[in-house]
């Protein structure tokens, strides 16, 4: 199930994107991710390449590129 960036759980917290989320889909929601290398296919792959543990940390690093 694809989660939008603004979806919340019943407890009011934002849901974490899955590590197997497609970077192609994430690039549509977060255009700043277009700065990352095109060979990165999944969120988990981006986390490994950049050495971070979450989408928010990936976005911070992408903004600095």
C-alpha positions, 0 to 999 in steps of 0.5 A, spaced: 500 500 500 502 506 497 502 511 503 502 519 501 506 523 505 501 526 509 497 520 511 497 519 519 495 513 523 489 513 528 494 515 533 495 521 529 503 520 528 505 520 520 507 513 517 514 511 516 515 509 508 517 502 507 524 501 505 521 497 498 518 504 496 519 505 489 524 511 488 520 513 482 514 514 486 517 518 491 520 522 486 513 524 484 512 526 491 518 529 493 522 533 487 528 534 490 529 527 490 531 528 482 538 530 485 540 523 487 543 518 482 538 515 478 541 508 479 537 508 486 531 504 485 528 503 492 528 508 499 532 502 502 537 503 497 538 510 498 538 509 505 544 505 504 548 509 499 547 515 503 548 512 510 541 514 513 535 511 516 529 515 514 526 519 508 526 525 512 534 524 513 534 523 505 531 529 503 535 533 508 541 530 504 538 531 497 537 539 499 544 540 500 546 537 494 
